[in-house]
């Protein structure tokens, strides 16, 4: 695989970075739920991407980073931006109109399964092994359990929301594998470049479909959107690319197991969302999966 660096075994510092990103993204579902009270899903996606792009672009200029890249790098970054920002941000925001923030966080764990499969076939150093297959399969069973539960007790609208969030997880996994192909670019300018290229088409789409300036959003929705852009996108994006470059896509994809843990905790603490038996069982399977998968890295 051209332009990809050789990954190394994760250190305690790498694990701490992964936990930090998991905590940020787990909280992001709460901010998405709050932002949906004033904005549409495309506007939320475009807004957080654009805010993050401005923040990272400003930092890059202040630190003197060179943003100009060869055309081959730009083509990769445009595709990565679509899969890592535009598509999943929209799918999550749209899906959360039908499901709770805690459930959305749980369903994001499906991305780990997709990352394992894609990395096996598209990389030379992230192949299947017994622990990875067993651990990720157990975790994925927890996701399936949650989906089947809602099929039995909920309306079809919630299933549409679930499928949208699972699609977002698959999109994240695809972008993680592709991101290894730009690991020769420092994470900060790479993140800024990817987000700038993405907001170029996301902003027009938001104005075309949702007219974001014609809104009665309250201060909570506005602050939630700002938090999503600066913390949940700009800061987390840079750390994510660092982890992928150092430890690979499969290790990074395990954040999909941490997001449910933090998502359920934050939703219970701050939104008083109930945690039912199916959610607890799914969470147990997911945490068991990450423990086994960790042994295979």
Backbone bond lengths (Angstrom), bond angles and torsions (degrees), N, CA, C in turn:
res aa  C-N    CA-C-N  psi(-1)  N-CA   C-N-CA  omega(-1)  CA-C   N-CA-C  phi
1 X - - - 1.471 - - 1.518 108.37 -
2 X 1.315 118.43 117.74 1.448 122.99 -173.55 1.515 111.51 -69.23
3 X 1.369 114.11 147.69 1.461 122.18 174.56 1.521 114.01 64.11
4 X 1.321 119.33 13.76 1.462 121.17 179.52 1.511 110.07 -101.05
5 X 1.320 117.72 133.29 1.449 121.38 176.99 1.519 110.02 -80.91
6 X 1.347 115.46 161.65 1.458 120.46 178.03 1.524 108.73 -80.82
7 X 1.314 117.11 128.94 1.459 120.12 -177.34 1.518 110.32 -81.40
8 X 1.333 116.48 161.26 1.454 122.42 178.82 1.515 109.95 -125.53
9 X 1.338 115.07 164.10 1.458 120.03 177.61 1.524 109.78 -65.24
10 X 1.325 115.99 140.21 1.466 121.40 -175.88 1.525 111.31 -67.75
11 X 1.325 116.08 136.41 1.457 122.40 174.29 1.528 108.91 -94.37
12 X 1.347 115.24 176.35 1.468 119.38 176.93 1.538 110.44 -61.29
13 X 1.312 116.73 -34.44 1.465 120.46 178.51 1.528 110.70 -65.97
14 X 1.327 116.21 -39.13 1.463 119.83 177.82 1.529 110.88 -64.61
15 X 1.334 116.14 -41.46 1.462 120.44 178.34 1.529 110.26 -63.45
16 X 1.347 116.25 -39.20 1.467 120.03 178.08 1.529 110.74 -62.86
17 X 1.332 116.89 -40.36 1.466 120.26 176.66 1.528 110.61 -61.60
18 X 1.326 115.66 -42.14 1.465 119.86 -179.72 1.525 110.42 -63.60
19 X 1.334 116.73 -42.26 1.462 120.42 177.54 1.524 111.54 -62.39
20 X 1.320 115.98 -39.61 1.469 120.42 -179.76 1.527 110.74 -63.60
21 X 1.335 116.62 -45.34 1.462 120.17 178.58 1.525 110.17 -64.40
22 X 1.342 116.87 -39.56 1.458 120.47 178.11 1.520 112.02 -61.18
23 X 1.327 116.43 -40.39 1.470 120.59 178.65 1.531 111.07 -66.24
24 X 1.339 116.24 -41.47 1.471 120.02 179.05 1.519 110.76 -63.83
25 X 1.329 116.12 -49.25 1.462 119.41 -176.75 1.525 111.95 -71.19
26 X 1.335 117.14 -29.02 1.452 119.50 174.66 1.516 111.09 -64.19
27 X 1.336 116.05 -38.20 1.459 120.67 178.14 1.526 111.89 -74.45
28 X 1.338 116.63 -23.95 1.468 119.73 -177.40 1.521 112.59 -59.70
29 X 1.328 117.12 -30.35 1.460 119.68 -178.81 1.531 111.34 -66.72
30 X 1.323 116.03 -32.02 1.461 119.42 175.45 1.523 109.83 -66.80
31 X 1.336 116.84 -44.47 1.462 120.43 -179.04 1.526 111.28 -67.70
32 X 1.331 117.41 -32.88 1.467 119.83 175.58 1.517 109.64 -64.97
33 X 1.347 116.42 -44.10 1.468 120.07 178.85 1.525 110.93 -59.26
34 X 1.324 117.34 -40.36 1.464 121.19 179.08 1.531 111.11 -71.23
35 X 1.317 116.87 -39.74 1.466 120.51 -179.71 1.523 111.61 -66.14
36 X 1.327 117.00 -31.52 1.464 120.93 179.49 1.531 112.03 -64.84
37 X 1.317 117.40 -15.51 1.467 120.54 177.29 1.534 112.12 -73.24
38 X 1.345 116.48 -12.71 1.455 119.10 -179.23 1.512 115.26 -133.06
39 X 1.350 117.23 -13.64 1.455 120.53 -175.80 1.525 110.67 -134.85
40 X 1.338 115.93 156.97 1.450 121.87 174.93 1.513 110.92 -82.14
41 X 1.337 118.51 166.01 1.471 121.56 -176.29 1.525 114.47 -62.79
42 X 1.337 118.15 -36.38 1.462 119.72 179.02 1.522 110.09 -70.19
43 X 1.312 117.08 -39.08 1.460 121.36 178.50 1.524 111.07 -64.18
44 X 1.320 117.18 -39.92 1.464 120.40 177.84 1.527 110.21 -62.98
45 X 1.340 116.53 -45.47 1.457 120.54 179.16 1.524 110.82 -61.79
46 X 1.341 116.54 -49.01 1.464 120.68 -178.90 1.518 111.73 -65.30
47 X 1.338 116.87 -39.31 1.452 121.19 -177.92 1.516 112.82 -65.10
48 X 1.326 117.07 -46.82 1.467 118.89 -177.90 1.530 110.85 -69.73
49 X 1.336 117.31 -34.85 1.465 120.37 177.58 1.527 110.10 -65.73
50 X 1.323 117.15 -45.65 1.463 121.34 -177.24 1.521 111.78 -66.81
51 X 1.339 116.89 -42.72 1.462 119.94 177.53 1.522 111.31 -61.45
52 X 1.329 116.35 -44.24 1.459 120.52 179.16 1.523 110.93 -64.23
53 X 1.331 116.85 -39.46 1.465 120.82 179.79 1.527 110.75 -62.01
54 X 1.335 116.73 -44.03 1.469 120.76 -179.94 1.520 110.81 -63.21
55 X 1.330 117.03 -45.11 1.467 121.01 -179.16 1.527 111.03 -61.66
56 X 1.333 116.99 -49.44 1.466 120.43 -177.04 1.518 112.14 -70.35
57 X 1.325 116.96 -35.78 1.464 119.97 177.66 1.525 110.34 -64.02
58 X 1.329 117.03 -41.47 1.469 121.35 178.30 1.528 110.34 -62.00
59 X 1.331 116.96 -44.68 1.472 120.60 -179.95 1.521 110.60 -63.47
60 X 1.333 116.79 -41.91 1.464 120.53 179.75 1.523 111.52 -62.10
61 X 1.326 117.39 -42.36 1.469 121.58 178.84 1.520 110.53 -64.51
62 X 1.335 116.10 -43.69 1.463 120.27 -179.35 1.531 111.77 -64.75
63 X 1.321 117.04 -32.50 1.463 120.58 -178.27 1.519 112.77 -94.48
64 X 1.337 117.30 0.97 1.450 120.70 174.11 1.513 115.99 75.90
65 X 1.336 117.05 25.67 1.464 119.58 178.85 1.524 110.28 -73.65
66 X 1.323 115.63 144.31 1.454 122.28 175.40 1.526 108.72 -87.43
67 X 1.331 116.45 117.76 1.453 120.66 -178.06 1.524 113.08 -92.83
68 X 1.332 117.05 -15.89 1.460 119.28 -178.38 1.528 109.93 -70.89
69 X 1.317 116.38 128.19 1.454 122.44 -178.62 1.526 109.87 -129.42
70 X 1.346 117.66 161.00 1.470 120.10 174.36 1.529 111.04 -61.92
71 X 1.320 115.73 158.06 1.467 121.02 -177.77 1.522 111.89 -58.79
72 X 1.337 117.39 -34.54 1.474 119.64 -179.62 1.524 110.99 -63.93
73 X 1.341 117.03 -37.95 1.467 120.42 177.74 1.524 110.78 -67.33
74 X 1.324 117.22 -40.41 1.463 119.91 -179.31 1.522 111.57 -63.88
75 X 1.330 116.90 -38.63 1.466 119.80 178.31 1.526 110.42 -61.92
76 X 1.324 116.52 -41.42 1.458 120.53 178.37 1.525 110.95 -65.70
77 X 1.323 116.39 -41.77 1.466 119.72 -176.90 1.527 111.66 -69.34
78 X 1.322 117.21 -33.78 1.469 119.84 176.24 1.525 110.42 -63.51
79 X 1.334 116.42 -43.90 1.466 120.41 179.12 1.529 110.93 -66.98
80 X 1.325 116.76 -42.74 1.465 120.76 179.08 1.529 110.21 -62.19
81 X 1.329 116.90 -41.64 1.460 120.18 179.24 1.515 112.39 -61.82
82 X 1.327 116.49 -38.58 1.466 119.90 178.39 1.520 111.14 -64.64
83 X 1.336 116.43 -42.72 1.461 121.10 -175.44 1.522 112.69 -81.57
84 X 1.329 117.21 -26.78 1.461 119.56 -175.06 1.524 113.41 -100.05
85 X 1.328 117.28 -16.60 1.460 119.46 -176.49 1.525 112.18 -129.12
86 X 1.323 116.35 -65.49 1.461 120.25 -171.89 1.522 112.62 -57.25
87 X 1.321 116.76 -57.14 1.467 120.61 -175.62 1.526 112.88 -67.79
88 X 1.353 119.87 -52.79 1.471 118.07 -177.82 1.522 113.99 -66.59
89 X 1.330 118.12 -36.28 1.466 119.49 179.06 1.521 110.32 -61.53
90 X 1.336 116.01 -42.01 1.466 119.02 178.19 1.521 111.25 -67.26
91 X 1.347 117.28 -46.77 1.462 120.75 -177.05 1.528 111.77 -61.50
92 X 1.329 117.26 -41.18 1.466 120.23 179.48 1.523 110.56 -65.62
93 X 1.329 116.52 -46.86 1.466 120.04 -179.31 1.521 110.97 -63.41
94 X 1.326 117.44 -41.03 1.463 120.81 179.13 1.522 110.56 -67.74
95 X 1.328 116.83 -45.16 1.459 120.76 -178.28 1.516 113.11 -63.72
96 X 1.333 116.63 -32.27 1.458 120.09 -177.62 1.524 112.98 -75.68
97 X 1.309 117.34 -0.67 1.452 119.54 169.76 1.527 110.90 -73.80
98 X 1.345 116.57 -14.45 1.464 121.88 -175.39 1.523 113.62 -118.70
99 X 1.333 118.34 -18.83 1.461 121.04 -177.81 1.525 109.53 -130.38
100 X 1.335 115.90 164.55 1.462 120.67 -177.83 1.522 110.83 -77.00
101 X 1.334 115.86 163.67 1.458 120.48 178.71 1.523 111.37 -65.37
102 X 1.334 117.93 -36.07 1.467 121.00 179.00 1.526 110.56 -64.91
103 X 1.335 116.86 -42.90 1.459 120.13 -179.49 1.526 110.84 -67.61
104 X 1.323 116.99 -38.89 1.460 120.10 177.64 1.525 110.73 -61.22
105 X 1.324 116.40 -41.14 1.462 120.13 178.57 1.520 111.07 -62.69
106 X 1.333 116.82 -41.40 1.463 120.58 178.50 1.524 111.58 -62.40
107 X 1.310 116.64 -43.25 1.459 120.49 -176.39 1.525 112.40 -68.23
108 X 1.319 118.07 -22.45 1.456 120.50 177.97 1.527 112.25 -64.28
109 X 1.332 116.76 -17.62 1.464 120.18 178.05 1.517 111.95 -62.57
110 X 1.323 117.51 -19.97 1.462 120.60 179.31 1.522 111.52 -61.03
111 X 1.333 117.62 -24.50 1.450 120.67 -179.75 1.507 113.12 -61.25
112 X 1.341 117.47 -29.12 1.458 120.70 179.64 1.523 111.23 -63.99
113 X 1.320 116.78 -38.83 1.463 121.10 178.37 1.528 110.33 -63.47
114 X 1.319 116.48 -46.11 1.460 119.76 -179.83 1.523 111.25 -64.06
115 X 1.340 117.23 -37.63 1.464 120.69 -179.97 1.521 111.23 -64.17
116 X 1.323 117.43 -39.35 1.461 121.17 179.27 1.523 110.66 -61.41
117 X 1.324 115.87 -47.20 1.467 120.35 -177.99 1.530 110.72 -65.46
118 X 1.329 117.09 -47.59 1.460 120.42 -177.46 1.524 111.68 -65.56
119 X 1.341 116.89 -41.25 1.465 120.43 -179.02 1.524 111.54 -65.50
120 X 1.318 116.79 -34.80 1.461 120.00 179.54 1.525 110.86 -61.37
121 X 1.320 116.47 -41.14 1.461 120.02 -174.89 1.531 113.49 -90.98
122 X 1.342 117.51 -20.12 1.463 119.51 -173.53 1.523 113.93 -112.49
123 X 1.340 118.30 0.10 1.458 120.35 177.87 1.522 109.41 -131.12
124 X 1.346 114.59 164.09 1.461 119.22 -178.14 1.524 112.70 -98.28
125 X 1.325 118.30 -13.81 1.470 120.18 -172.76 1.526 113.39 -128.20
126 X 1.338 118.55 18.37 1.468 120.94 176.74 1.524 108.94 -132.09
127 X 1.314 115.74 61.54 1.460 122.04 -174.99 1.519 111.77 -86.97
128 X 1.326 114.92 165.72 1.459 120.82 174.74 1.530 110.13 -59.61
129 X 1.329 116.78 143.13 1.462 121.62 162.13 1.528 106.87 -143.19
130 X 1.312 115.84 170.78 1.459 119.92 -171.61 1.529 111.92 -59.48
131 X 1.330 117.07 -48.11 1.463 119.89 -177.42 1.524 112.13 -63.14
132 X 1.326 115.94 -40.78 1.461 118.78 179.94 1.528 111.32 -64.22
133 X 1.312 115.99 -45.89 1.464 119.94 -177.83 1.526 110.72 -64.95
134 X 1.342 116.85 -47.15 1.463 120.79 -178.50 1.523 110.75 -64.84
135 X 1.328 117.00 -47.92 1.458 120.69 -176.85 1.518 112.81 -63.57
136 X 1.320 116.40 -46.78 1.461 119.08 -178.31 1.523 110.62 -70.28
137 X 1.319 118.21 -32.68 1.467 120.72 177.08 1.524 111.05 -64.82
138 X 1.332 116.82 -41.80 1.465 120.25 177.95 1.526 110.30 -63.65
139 X 1.324 115.98 -44.52 1.452 119.29 178.32 1.517 112.13 -62.02
140 X 1.322 116.45 -40.31 1.457 120.35 179.83 1.525 111.36 -67.30
141 X 1.340 116.55 -31.76 1.470 119.87 175.75 1.529 110.67 -61.63
142 X 1.326 116.53 -34.46 1.458 119.70 176.26 1.517 111.59 -62.79
143 X 1.340 116.44 -38.86 1.463 120.72 177.03 1.521 110.36 -64.57
144 X 1.343 116.67 -45.76 1.460 121.49 179.94 1.526 110.65 -60.85
145 X 1.336 116.77 -39.66 1.463 121.48 178.46 1.525 110.84 -57.88
146 X 1.324 116.44 -43.72 1.457 120.37 -178.97 1.526 111.10 -66.35
147 X 1.321 116.66 -41.54 1.463 120.50 179.95 1.526 110.61 -64.61
148 X 1.341 117.36 -46.02 1.460 120.79 -179.74 1.522 111.58 -63.10
149 X 1.325 116.27 -37.43 1.469 119.97 178.15 1.522 110.66 -59.31
150 X 1.339 116.06 -45.55 1.464 119.17 -179.87 1.525 112.21 -69.83
151 X 1.326 117.15 -29.62 1.458 119.56 175.59 1.527 110.87 -62.23
152 X 1.327 116.41 -33.62 1.463 121.22 -177.44 1.523 113.03 -82.19
153 X 1.334 116.78 -33.87 1.469 118.75 -171.55 1.516 114.63 -114.54
154 X 1.339 118.01 -9.60 1.459 119.36 -174.80 1.515 111.59 -116.98
155 X 1.335 115.17 172.68 1.446 120.70 175.93 1.529 109.24 -79.72
156 X 1.347 115.47 164.96 1.453 119.64 -176.26 1.522 112.57 -64.29
157 X 1.335 116.85 -23.01 1.455 119.55 179.51 1.505 112.68 -57.93
158 X 1.348 117.34 -38.09 1.449 120.10 -179.91 1.517 111.22 -68.56
159 X 1.334 117.04 -31.90 1.460 120.31 177.79 1.527 110.18 -66.97
160 X 1.319 117.15 -38.08 1.464 120.17 175.26 1.522 110.12 -60.02
161 X 1.326 115.62 -43.04 1.458 119.80 178.15 1.515 111.72 -62.97
162 X 1.334 116.39 -41.18 1.460 120.46 178.51 1.526 111.43 -61.88
163 X 1.325 116.39 -46.43 1.462 120.85 -179.12 1.529 110.88 -62.34
164 X 1.325 116.45 -36.24 1.467 120.08 178.22 1.526 110.68 -63.21
165 X 1.335 116.95 -44.33 1.464 120.57 -178.89 1.525 110.76 -69.81
166 X 1.329 117.75 -37.67 1.469 120.43 175.56 1.532 109.74 -62.63
167 X 1.342 116.40 -39.70 1.461 120.14 175.59 1.510 111.84 -60.84
168 X 1.335 116.53 -37.07 1.459 120.58 177.06 1.528 110.57 -64.43
169 X 1.335 116.49 -39.81 1.461 119.89 177.33 1.512 111.89 -62.04
170 X 1.334 116.90 -41.70 1.469 121.04 177.93 1.524 110.77 -64.69
171 X 1.330 116.43 -37.23 1.458 121.04 179.16 1.530 110.63 -65.95
172 X 1.329 116.85 -43.63 1.463 120.47 176.31 1.524 111.09 -59.35
173 X 1.335 116.32 -42.97 1.463 120.13 -178.90 1.523 110.97 -61.94
174 X 1.319 116.52 -43.38 1.465 120.57 179.20 1.524 111.01 -61.35
175 X 1.330 115.91 -41.99 1.468 119.12 -178.96 1.528 111.17 -68.55
176 X 1.341 117.50 -32.31 1.470 120.08 178.73 1.517 110.96 -63.36
177 X 1.325 116.33 -43.17 1.462 120.52 179.28 1.527 110.03 -64.88
178 X 1.324 117.04 -44.26 1.458 120.83 -179.62 1.530 111.68 -67.69
179 X 1.342 117.01 -30.36 1.465 120.26 -177.12 1.523 111.99 -64.44
180 X 1.311 118.10 -23.16 1.462 119.71 176.88 1.522 111.38 -64.09
181 X 1.322 116.53 -21.30 1.471 120.20 -178.66 1.529 112.54 -80.06
182 X 1.323 117.37 -5.90 1.469 119.85 173.72 1.529 110.28 -120.54
183 X 1.328 116.67 21.61 1.468 120.28 -177.59 1.527 112.17 -69.38
184 X 1.340 117.51 -8.28 1.462 120.54 174.72 1.529 111.74 -79.06
185 X 1.344 116.89 -9.88 1.463 121.36 177.65 1.526 108.33 -96.02
186 X 1.327 119.82 133.54 1.471 120.89 177.44 1.531 111.08 -54.32
187 X 1.327 117.90 141.93 1.472 121.19 -173.84 1.524 114.82 -56.11
188 X 1.338 117.99 -38.79 1.460 119.73 -176.27 1.529 112.81 -66.06
189 X 1.336 119.84 -54.63 1.471 118.42 177.56 1.521 112.85 -66.30
190 X 1.326 117.53 -31.07 1.464 119.60 177.25 1.526 110.19 -64.26
191 X 1.334 116.72 -44.74 1.463 120.69 179.18 1.521 111.05 -62.55
192 X 1.332 116.65 -45.05 1.455 120.60 -179.60 1.527 110.94 -61.51
193 X 1.312 116.81 -44.91 1.467 121.02 -178.14 1.521 111.30 -63.92
194 X 1.328 116.40 -43.74 1.466 120.53 -179.92 1.522 110.61 -61.98
195 X 1.321 116.99 -45.19 1.461 120.35 -177.13 1.526 112.16 -70.09
196 X 1.331 117.21 -35.48 1.471 120.12 177.77 1.522 110.12 -63.69
197 X 1.341 116.91 -45.46 1.463 119.42 179.99 1.526 111.34 -64.27
198 X 1.332 116.85 -31.60 1.469 119.97 -178.43 1.522 112.09 -75.01
199 X 1.329 117.43 -40.49 1.469 118.87 -177.79 1.526 111.28 -70.80
200 X 1.337 117.73 -17.37 1.465 120.78 178.73 1.524 111.36 -59.53
201 X 1.341 117.08 -36.20 1.463 118.69 179.27 1.527 112.92 -105.87
202 X 1.324 118.39 -19.47 1.458 119.39 179.98 1.529 112.12 -73.59
203 X 1.316 117.94 -37.70 1.466 120.14 178.97 1.532 112.04 -62.53
204 X 1.343 119.13 -48.05 1.475 118.26 176.17 1.527 113.17 -59.50
205 X 1.337 116.72 -37.64 1.461 119.57 178.55 1.527 111.12 -63.18
206 X 1.325 116.61 -40.25 1.470 120.36 179.60 1.528 110.66 -63.22
207 X 1.332 116.79 -43.67 1.466 119.94 -179.85 1.529 111.12 -70.34
208 X 1.320 116.69 -31.27 1.462 119.83 -178.67 1.523 111.62 -71.47
209 X 1.345 116.46 -42.77 1.459 120.21 -173.05 1.529 114.19 -95.80
210 X 1.328 118.29 -29.61 1.465 118.39 -169.06 1.530 115.29 -127.89
211 X 1.315 119.74 -10.60 1.461 122.00 -179.05 1.532 111.09 48.57
212 X 1.320 117.86 69.89 1.468 121.72 -172.91 1.522 115.06 -62.51
213 X 1.332 117.81 -24.24 1.464 119.34 -179.51 1.519 112.26 -77.32
214 X 1.330 116.82 -18.49 1.466 121.29 177.30 1.523 107.60 -94.81
215 X 1.307 116.55 79.25 1.460 121.26 -175.89 1.517 110.25 -144.90
216 X 1.313 115.81 155.24 1.460 122.15 175.47 1.533 109.96 -112.25
217 X 1.311 114.98 38.91 1.465 120.42 -177.82 1.526 110.54 -62.23
218 X 1.328 115.37 136.52 1.460 120.01 177.14 1.524 109.75 -82.99
219 X 1.314 115.78 173.34 1.463 120.66 -176.22 1.528 111.05 -62.80
220 X 1.336 116.82 -32.48 1.461 119.63 178.99 1.517 111.89 -64.52
221 X 1.329 117.05 -42.19 1.463 120.76 179.09 1.526 110.68 -66.06
222 X 1.323 116.88 -39.96 1.469 120.95 -179.56 1.521 110.80 -66.20
223 X 1.333 116.60 -47.02 1.466 119.88 179.40 1.521 111.53 -64.45
224 X 1.327 116.61 -34.45 1.465 120.34 177.65 1.519 110.81 -64.53
225 X 1.330 116.79 -41.24 1.462 120.74 178.66 1.530 110.81 -65.45
226 X 1.322 116.87 -40.62 1.469 120.73 177.68 1.528 110.61 -63.13
227 X 1.331 116.81 -42.91 1.465 120.91 178.86 1.533 110.98 -62.80
228 X 1.322 116.34 -41.51 1.462 120.50 177.46 1.525 111.06 -60.02
229 X 1.328 116.46 -40.22 1.458 119.56 -178.10 1.514 113.09 -72.00
230 X 1.337 116.96 -48.22 1.464 120.84 -173.26 1.527 111.77 -78.28
231 X 1.332 116.96 -48.52 1.470 120.62 -174.92 1.527 111.44 -91.10
232 X 1.345 116.37 -55.15 1.459 120.39 -174.12 1.510 114.39 -70.35
233 X 1.351 117.38 -18.66 1.455 119.82 -179.57 1.522 111.82 -115.49
234 X 1.332 118.35 -60.53 1.471 121.09 -174.63 1.529 112.20 -60.99
235 X 1.332 116.31 -57.48 1.468 119.91 -176.79 1.523 111.18 -66.69
236 X 1.345 116.24 -48.14 1.462 119.47 -177.31 1.524 111.67 -65.17
237 X 1.310 117.60 -32.64 1.469 121.38 -178.12 1.520 111.00 -64.22
238 X 1.332 116.83 -44.65 1.467 120.78 -179.44 1.527 110.56 -63.15
239 X 1.340 116.40 -45.96 1.469 120.21 179.89 1.520 110.20 -63.21
240 X 1.327 117.04 -38.88 1.463 121.74 -179.96 1.524 111.42 -59.74
241 X 1.331 117.29 -46.00 1.459 120.23 179.73 1.521 111.62 -66.42
242 X 1.340 116.99 -33.96 1.463 120.19 175.86 1.526 110.68 -62.16
243 X 1.331 116.42 -45.42 1.463 120.96 -179.14 1.521 110.97 -64.13
244 X 1.343 117.19 -44.03 1.468 120.37 -179.61 1.521 110.70 -61.46
245 X 1.335 116.90 -43.07 1.460 120.68 -179.99 1.525 111.81 -64.36
246 X 1.334 117.24 -38.41 1.463 121.33 -175.88 1.525 113.23 -84.50
247 X 1.348 116.94 -40.24 1.462 120.90 -167.96 1.526 115.01 -123.01
248 X 1.300 118.35 -5.94 1.458 120.95 175.72 1.518 114.92 94.11
249 X 1.340 114.16 168.80 1.466 120.85 -175.10 1.522 112.50 -72.74
250 X 1.344 117.98 -35.37 1.467 119.97 -178.41 1.517 110.62 -66.27
251 X 1.345 117.47 -42.97 1.460 120.16 177.11 1.521 110.51 -62.87
252 X 1.326 117.28 -44.28 1.454 120.32 179.67 1.517 111.01 -63.34
253 X 1.336 116.87 -36.16 1.459 120.51 -177.66 1.520 112.19 -64.58
254 X 1.341 117.53 -19.16 1.459 119.59 178.43 1.527 112.04 -66.81
255 X 1.336 116.94 -11.95 1.456 118.85 173.56 1.525 109.67 -61.60
256 X 1.345 115.81 -24.33 1.456 120.01 176.47 1.518 112.72 -64.08
257 X 1.318 117.38 -20.21 1.459 121.02 174.53 1.523 111.26 -87.25
258 X 1.338 117.01 -27.62 1.460 120.62 179.79 1.525 111.79 -81.14
259 X 1.320 116.40 -33.55 1.467 120.45 178.89 1.525 112.00 -55.99
260 X 1.356 119.11 -45.30 1.472 118.68 177.07 1.522 113.27 -58.76
261 X 1.327 116.10 -42.46 1.458 119.61 -179.40 1.519 110.78 -59.10
262 X 1.329 116.72 -51.62 1.458 119.99 -179.39 1.530 110.93 -70.74
263 X 1.336 116.77 -36.30 1.453 119.80 -179.47 1.516 112.79 -61.53
264 X 1.332 116.00 -44.73 1.466 120.49 178.92 1.527 110.55 -66.01
265 X 1.331 116.50 -42.22 1.467 120.21 -179.90 1.527 111.10 -63.45
266 X 1.339 117.09 -49.76 1.465 120.28 -178.33 1.530 111.41 -63.36
267 X 1.357 116.47 -41.65 1.468 119.75 -178.92 1.523 111.46 -64.99
268 X 1.325 116.24 -37.84 1.466 120.70 178.73 1.527 110.54 -69.07
269 X 1.346 116.57 -40.44 1.452 120.39 -176.62 1.528 112.93 -73.48
270 X 1.358 116.23 -42.89 1.461 119.30 -169.42 1.522 114.41 -105.67
271 X 1.340 117.95 -22.99 1.467 119.84 179.55 1.518 112.65 -112.95
272 X 1.330 116.94 -2.72 1.473 122.56 -178.94 1.521 111.95 55.10
273 X 1.346 116.81 34.14 1.458 120.15 177.66 1.526 109.12 -74.56
274 X 1.334 118.14 132.64 1.467 120.36 -178.32 1.521 112.02 -66.81
275 X 1.312 115.52 146.77 1.463 121.84 177.21 1.523 107.74 -113.04
276 X 1.327 116.80 103.76 1.456 121.60 -176.60 1.517 113.14 -85.17
277 X 1.339 115.42 178.10 1.464 121.17 -177.89 1.524 111.22 -62.87
278 X 1.340 117.49 -40.23 1.470 120.50 -179.45 1.525 110.57 -64.54
279 X 1.327 116.90 -38.44 1.462 120.57 178.87 1.521 110.89 -65.88
280 X 1.334 116.60 -42.52 1.462 120.74 179.86 1.530 110.78 -64.34
281 X 1.346 116.66 -43.18 1.466 120.86 179.37 1.528 110.58 -63.66
282 X 1.341 116.34 -42.21 1.458 120.07 179.47 1.523 110.55 -64.74
283 X 1.319 116.73 -42.24 1.460 121.17 179.47 1.528 110.72 -63.58
284 X 1.332 117.74 -40.74 1.458 121.27 178.54 1.530 111.07 -61.34
285 X 1.338 116.39 -43.44 1.462 120.39 178.90 1.526 111.02 -64.18
286 X 1.308 116.20 -40.30 1.465 120.88 -179.33 1.528 110.90 -65.21
287 X 1.331 117.29 -45.18 1.467 120.69 179.74 1.523 111.47 -67.08
288 X 1.326 117.07 -36.32 1.456 120.67 175.25 1.530 109.92 -63.10
289 X 1.314 115.60 -40.52 1.458 120.23 179.13 1.513 112.95 -62.08
290 X 1.339 117.71 -43.03 1.456 119.27 -178.71 1.527 111.47 -67.77
291 X 1.332 117.45 -32.66 1.461 120.82 178.22 1.519 111.06 -64.47
292 X 1.326 116.68 -42.23 1.463 120.92 179.68 1.532 110.95 -72.01
293 X 1.323 116.04 -42.27 1.458 120.55 -179.50 1.518 110.97 -62.10
294 X 1.315 117.28 -38.48 1.463 121.92 -179.32 1.520 111.54 -58.17
295 X 1.314 117.44 -32.40 1.464 121.96 179.43 1.527 112.23 -70.92
296 X 1.336 115.12 -17.41 1.455 119.15 -178.04 1.503 114.52 -95.71
297 X 1.343 117.20 3.07 1.465 119.37 -178.90 1.518 110.89 -93.31
